[in-house]
Amino acid sequence: MVHAHDALGVLQGLLVLALLWWTWSAYAWLGNQARADTGVVRAAMAVAMAALFVVALTVPEAWDDAEGGLNGPLVLVGAYLVVRCVHLTVYALAARGDTGLRRQLAITWVPLAAGAILLVAGALLGGRLQTAFFAGALVVDWGGTYLTSREGNWRIHSAAHWTERHGLFIILAIGESVVAIGVGAAGQPISAPLIAAAVLGVAAAICLWWLYFDVVSRAAEHRLRDARGPARVRMALEAYSYGHFPIVAGIIVGAVGVEGVIAHAGDVKPLGLFYAAVLYGGFALYLAGHVLFKRRVHAALGVPRLVAVAVLLLALPAAAFLPPLVGLAGLVLLLGVLIGVETRRYAALGAGVRPG
C-alpha cells in the first residue's frame, strides 16, 4: 500500500492482512480451548510461529516475485497453510471428548482445502490473476467457515480472555499507526510542520484507542460474558472474528495516510487523492467497523459514529485539495468532536462498565 499508490495496491495489502488476521483469529479460538504453554500445544505453537515468521519474510514478494531464489508467493502460501493445518490438527487433540467441536473442526477442513487450491493456483499464475484467486480463496474460506459454523459448535470458555486477546490485537494495530509517524519522518530535518504533523498523528492514534477501549470493548465483554451456548459462540464469531477485521483494516489503511502526511508535512501542495482516500477512507472504515460491531453486540446502530463515517466520506474529495497538515488536523478535529459527543451521550453506560 505504501509503495503502490493505487486501488490495486490497497486491495493487495488488505488481502495479505486478511490472511494474517484469519490465521491469528484461528489461534485465538484455540487459545480459548487449551493452554498455549503446556504439552503438545506449546510445540505446535512453536511450529506455527516459525511458519508465520516465514510468511512475514515473504510479504515483500507476495505479489512481485524477485528474480532468483524460491517463488515468493508460493512460499507465502505454503507457510500460511502450515500454520492453518497445525491449528486444526492441534485443536482436534484439544477437543477430545467434545463431539460437537470435533465435528465442527472436521467440517472446517473443507473451506480451508478449497481456499488452499485457489491460493496455490494464484501463486503459480501471478499478476492480476493472483489477486483475483487470492480474493476468491478468502471468500471461500471465510464464507465457508461462516456457513459451517451456524450450529454454534465452537467453544468460548472465557469471555474475558477472548475480548482481551482482541483488545491486544487492536493495540498492536494502533501501534503500527504510531510507527508510521516515525517512518514518514525518517530523513527529514526537524521543523515546525513536522512536529505539528507528528503531534496530530499521535492525537489520531489516541482517538483510535479511546473510541475502542473507553466504553465499547468493556460493554461488549459484558454482553459476551452474559451470553450462553450457541448465542455466545455466534456473537464471538460475528462480532469478533469477522466484525473486528474492518476495524483492524481501517487502522492499517489509515496509518498509510498518516505516514504520507508526515512525509509531506511541510508541503503546501495538496494532499492528493490517494493519501486523502487512505487517510479519510481508512478512518471511515474503522468507524464503520465499530458501527457493525455495536449493531451485532448491542442491537443498536451507533448513530454518532455512523454520522462521522458519512462526514469523512463526504469530506474525502475536498481533503484531496487541502495541504497535508490541514487534512490531518481536520480528521483529528472530527474524531475529537465524536469523542466529546459520545462521552456525554453514553455517560451512564460508561460509568457502568469502567472499573472502579
FENPE-V359826 format. One record per residue. RES is the residue in one letter. PHI is phi in radians with two decimals (999 if undefined). NEAR is the number of other C-alpha atoms within 10 Angstrom. D_FIRST is the distance of its C-alpha to the first C-alpha in Angstrom with 1 decimal. Layout:
res=<RES,RES>
phi=<PHI,PHI>
near=<NEAR,NEAR>
d_first=<D_FIRST,D_FIRST>
This chain:
res=<M,V,H,A,H,D,A,L,G,V,L,Q,G,L,L,V,L,A,L,L,W,W,T,W,S,A,Y,A,W,L,G,N,Q,A,R,A,D,T,G,V,V,R,A,A,M,A,V,A,M,A,A,L,F,V,V,A,L,T,V,P,E,A,W,D,D,A,E,G,G,L,N,G,P,L,V,L,V,G,A,Y,L,V,V,R,C,V,H,L,T,V,Y,A,L,A,A,R,G,D,T,G,L,R,R,Q,L,A,I,T,W,V,P,L,A,A,G,A,I,L,L,V,A,G,A,L,L,G,G,R,L,Q,T,A,F,F,A,G,A,L,V,V,D,W,G,G,T,Y,L,T,S,R,E,G,N,W,R,I,H,S,A,A,H,W,T,E,R,H,G,L,F,I,I,L,A,I,G,E,S,V,V,A,I,G,V,G,A,A,G,Q,P,I,S,A,P,L,I,A,A,A,V,L,G,V,A,A,A,I,C,L,W,W,L,Y,F,D,V,V,S,R,A,A,E,H,R,L,R,D,A,R,G,P,A,R,V,R,M,A,L,E,A,Y,S,Y,G,H,F,P,I,V,A,G,I,I,V,G,A,V,G,V,E,G,V,I,A,H,A,G,D,V,K,P,L,G,L,F,Y,A,A,V,L,Y,G,G,F,A,L,Y,L,A,G,H,V,L,F,K,R,R,V,H,A,A,L,G,V,P,R,L,V,A,V,A,V,L,L,L,A,L,P,A,A,A,F,L,P,P,L,V,G,L,A,G,L,V,L,L,L,G,V,L,I,G,V,E,T,R,R,Y,A,A,L,G,A,G,V,R,P,G>
phi=<999,-1.22,-1.62,-1.80,-1.52,-2.70,-1.11,-1.11,-1.08,-1.14,-1.06,-1.13,-1.09,-1.20,-1.15,-1.13,-1.05,-1.12,-1.08,-1.15,-1.11,-1.13,-1.14,-1.08,-1.05,-1.04,-1.31,-1.13,-1.13,-1.09,-1.13,-1.49,-1.77,-2.53,-1.17,-1.52,-1.94,-2.35,0.94,-1.17,-1.12,-1.08,-1.08,-1.11,-1.08,-1.12,-1.10,-1.11,-1.12,-1.10,-1.13,-1.19,-1.13,-1.10,-0.98,-1.07,-1.11,-1.57,-0.96,-1.04,-1.88,-1.08,-2.10,-2.32,-1.19,-1.29,-1.19,1.43,1.39,-1.44,-1.26,-0.98,-1.04,-1.22,-1.12,-1.02,-1.10,-1.06,-1.15,-1.05,-1.20,-1.06,-1.04,-1.18,-1.21,-1.05,-1.03,-1.15,-1.15,-1.21,-1.05,-1.10,-1.16,-1.25,-1.68,-0.99,1.61,-1.92,-1.07,-1.10,-1.18,-1.12,-1.13,-1.09,-1.13,-1.09,-1.16,-1.16,-1.08,-1.15,-1.13,-1.10,-1.12,-1.11,-1.14,-1.08,-1.05,-1.18,-1.12,-1.11,-1.06,-1.10,-1.11,-1.31,-1.36,1.23,1.13,-1.11,-1.12,-1.06,-1.05,-1.13,-1.21,-1.12,-1.09,-1.10,-1.09,-1.18,-1.07,-1.14,-1.19,-1.16,-1.15,-1.13,-1.11,-1.12,-1.14,-1.48,-1.86,-1.16,-1.34,1.27,-1.56,-1.26,-2.29,-2.13,-1.45,-2.30,-1.15,-1.11,-1.09,-1.09,-1.22,-1.12,-1.02,-1.23,-1.10,-1.12,-1.15,-1.08,-1.08,-1.06,-1.13,-1.10,-1.03,-1.11,-1.19,-1.28,-1.02,-1.04,-1.11,-1.13,-1.12,-1.15,-1.48,-0.99,1.44,-1.64,-1.23,-1.12,-2.58,-1.06,-1.08,-1.16,-1.10,-1.08,-1.14,-1.12,-1.11,-1.14,-1.11,-1.14,-1.07,-1.10,-1.12,-1.10,-1.09,-1.03,-1.07,-1.05,-1.11,-1.63,-1.64,-1.12,-2.26,-0.97,-1.16,-1.19,-1.11,-1.15,-1.06,-1.09,-1.12,-1.15,-1.11,-1.36,-1.29,-2.36,1.03,-1.02,-1.10,-1.16,-1.08,-1.12,-1.13,-1.10,-1.18,-1.36,-1.44,-1.92,-1.05,-1.69,-1.22,-1.46,-1.10,-1.03,-1.14,-1.13,-1.07,-1.08,-1.09,-1.16,-1.11,-1.06,-1.10,-1.08,-1.14,-1.07,-1.04,-1.12,-1.12,-1.07,-1.15,-2.15,-1.04,-1.55,-1.29,-1.70,-1.20,-1.06,-1.07,1.62,-1.16,-1.10,-1.19,-1.12,-1.17,-1.31,-1.26,-1.26,-1.16,-1.12,-1.23,-1.14,-1.11,-1.01,-1.22,-1.11,-1.05,-1.10,-1.06,-1.13,-1.07,-1.14,-1.06,-1.31,-1.45,-1.91,0.98,-2.19,-1.51,1.25,-1.01,-0.98,-1.28,-1.14,-1.11,-1.10,-1.04,-1.09,-1.11,-1.07,-1.19,-1.22,-1.43,-0.97,-1.05,-1.20,-1.08,-1.08,-1.78,-1.60,-1.05,-0.92,-1.11,-1.18,-1.07,-1.21,-1.08,-1.09,-1.11,-1.10,-1.06,-1.08,-1.12,-1.11,-1.10,-1.04,-1.08,-1.09,-1.09,-1.24,-1.06,-1.31,-1.17,-1.97,-1.04,-1.15,-1.10,-1.06,-1.13,-1.39,-1.96,-1.26,-1.18,1.46>
near=<18,15,8,12,13,15,13,13,15,18,14,20,20,18,17,17,16,19,17,15,18,18,18,19,21,16,20,18,20,23,20,18,17,16,13,17,11,9,9,14,21,14,14,18,18,13,15,23,13,15,21,22,14,16,25,16,14,20,16,13,16,24,21,13,18,13,8,7,7,10,17,23,26,21,20,25,21,19,20,23,23,15,24,21,16,17,20,20,14,18,23,18,13,18,18,10,10,12,11,14,19,20,14,19,21,12,15,19,18,16,21,21,16,16,24,21,13,20,28,21,17,25,25,14,14,18,13,11,14,22,20,15,21,25,22,17,26,22,14,20,22,18,13,19,20,17,12,16,19,14,13,18,20,24,20,25,18,14,19,15,15,20,21,15,16,18,18,11,17,20,18,13,20,24,16,17,26,21,14,24,25,15,14,21,21,11,9,12,8,9,11,11,16,22,14,15,27,24,14,22,26,18,18,26,23,16,18,22,16,15,21,18,16,15,20,18,18,21,20,21,19,15,15,24,17,11,16,14,13,17,14,20,22,25,22,24,22,16,22,19,21,19,20,24,20,21,27,24,22,25,28,27,26,29,29,24,31,33,26,24,29,29,22,22,28,17,14,12,13,19,26,16,17,18,28,28,24,28,29,30,22,26,29,27,24,27,28,22,24,24,21,22,27,20,14,19,20,13,10,12,15,18,11,16,23,17,13,19,21,13,14,24,17,12,17,21,15,15,26,20,16,18,19,29,25,18,23,26,18,17,18,20,14,15,24,18,13,17,19,11,14,18,16,10,12,12,12,10,13,18,11,13,17,12,7,5>
d_first=<0.0,3.8,5.6,5.3,6.4,7.8,8.6,8.5,4.9,4.9,8.1,7.7,5.7,8.6,11.0,10.8,11.1,14.0,15.7,15.7,16.9,19.6,20.8,21.2,22.9,25.3,26.4,26.9,29.4,31.1,31.3,33.2,35.6,36.4,36.3,33.6,35.9,38.9,40.0,38.0,35.1,34.6,34.7,32.3,29.8,30.1,29.3,26.4,24.9,25.4,23.8,20.8,20.5,20.5,17.6,15.7,16.9,15.6,12.0,11.1,13.3,12.3,11.7,13.4,16.6,18.0,21.6,24.3,24.4,23.5,21.3,18.0,16.9,20.6,20.9,18.0,19.8,23.1,22.3,20.7,24.0,26.1,24.7,25.4,28.8,29.9,29.1,31.3,34.0,34.5,34.2,37.1,39.1,38.5,39.5,43.0,45.6,43.2,43.7,41.4,38.4,39.2,39.4,36.0,34.5,36.2,34.8,31.2,31.4,31.5,28.1,26.6,28.5,27.6,23.9,24.3,25.9,22.9,20.5,22.8,23.3,19.6,19.2,22.3,21.5,18.0,16.2,15.8,18.5,16.6,14.0,17.1,19.0,16.5,16.3,20.1,20.6,19.0,21.1,24.1,23.7,22.9,25.3,28.0,27.9,28.3,31.2,32.9,32.8,34.7,37.9,36.5,37.4,34.7,36.0,35.0,37.7,36.4,34.6,34.2,32.5,30.2,29.0,28.9,26.5,24.1,24.6,23.8,20.4,19.7,20.8,18.5,15.5,17.0,17.5,13.8,13.7,16.7,15.2,12.5,15.6,16.9,13.9,13.8,17.6,18.0,20.4,21.3,25.0,26.0,26.7,27.6,24.4,22.3,24.5,24.4,20.6,20.6,23.3,21.6,18.5,20.9,22.7,19.7,19.3,23.0,23.0,20.5,22.9,26.0,25.0,24.6,27.3,30.0,31.4,29.1,28.7,32.4,33.7,31.7,33.1,36.6,36.1,34.8,37.7,40.2,39.1,40.9,40.6,38.5,37.6,35.9,34.1,32.8,31.6,29.8,28.2,27.2,26.5,24.8,23.6,22.2,22.4,20.4,17.2,16.3,17.2,15.0,12.0,12.9,13.1,9.7,8.0,10.8,10.3,7.2,9.9,12.5,11.2,11.0,14.5,15.9,14.9,16.8,19.3,22.3,21.3,23.5,21.4,19.6,16.3,15.1,14.0,10.2,10.5,13.5,11.9,9.2,12.1,15.0,13.5,12.0,15.5,17.2,15.8,16.9,20.3,20.6,20.2,23.0,25.1,24.9,25.7,28.7,29.8,30.0,31.6,33.8,34.3,33.5,31.1,29.9,30.7,29.4,25.9,26.0,27.2,24.5,21.9,23.8,24.1,20.4,19.7,22.7,21.8,18.2,19.6,21.8,19.2,17.5,20.9,21.4,21.1,18.1,20.7,22.5,19.5,18.7,22.5,22.9,20.4,22.2,25.5,24.8,23.8,27.0,29.1,27.8,28.8,32.1,32.9,32.2,34.1,37.1,36.7,36.2,38.5,40.8,38.2,36.5,40.0,40.6,37.6,37.1,39.0,42.2>
